Amino acid sequence: MDRETVFYQDLVNSKGPIESQAMDSSDIFRQFYVAAAIGCKYNQDPKSCQTLANLCVMQLYNERTIVCRLLKTIPHAPKIYLP
């Protein structure tokens, strides 16, 4: 997965359950991820850290995603409790 991939799991469509699906590119991630990652990790900017946390929420706290893995490595980032 790259930083712009959005991963959805446990989906259901008209034919029944779908195990998971990845959306190759997200405009939201393309617009916000890099600036938020740099701002949070290197500048310790609270707004950037909150944006990073919100991007992880959009990934449903999936620890296999780059944004959630990064968030866990930044000591001053908001603490989110991953299931």
N, C-alpha and C positions, 0 to 999 in steps of 0.2 A: 504494500500500500504506500502511496506517496502522500504528501501532506494535503493534497486537495481531494483525496478520495473520501467519500462519505460511505460508511458501512452500516447497513440496516440488517437486523436479524429478527427472526421470529415473525415474519410477515405473513399475511393471508391475502389471497386474491380470490376471484370468483370461482376458481377451480380447487381451492383449498389452501393448505399451508405451504409456504415457501420457506426453506430453511434460512437463507440469507441472500442479500443482494448488495452489490456495491455500485455506487454511482461514481463514474470515473472522475468527474470534475464538478466542483461546487463553486459558484461565483462568490458565495459568502466566504468560504475558506480562502479562495484566491485573494479576496480583498483584505481580509483581516489577519490571517494566520502569521505571516512573516513579520509584520509590524508588531503584532501582539507578542510573538515569541521573543523578538529582540528587545522590545520595551520592557517586558517582564524579566527576562533572564539577565540582561546586561544593565538596564537602567533602573531596575527595581521600581518601575512605574505601576502603582496600584490599578489604574484603569486598564493597562495592558494585561496585567495578571488576571483581572476579572474577565476581560475579553477571552483570554486563553481558557479560563475555567468554563465560560459559557460555550465555547467551541467544543470542549470536551463533553459538556452536557448534551450538545447536539449530536454527539457520537454515542449517546446513551452510556457514557462512562466506560466505553469499551477500551480496555487496557492494551489491546492489540493495535490501537490507532496511534499515530505519531503524536497528535496533540495531547492525548491523555498520558502517554508515556513521558513526554517532555514536562508536563505539569507536575508529575510526581517527583521529578529530579530537581525542581527549583525550590530551595528551602523557604523562601519568603513568599511563595505563591499561595493563594487560598487553598486550604486543605479541603479536599473533597473526599468523600468516603465511597470508594469504589466497591461495588458488590463483589 
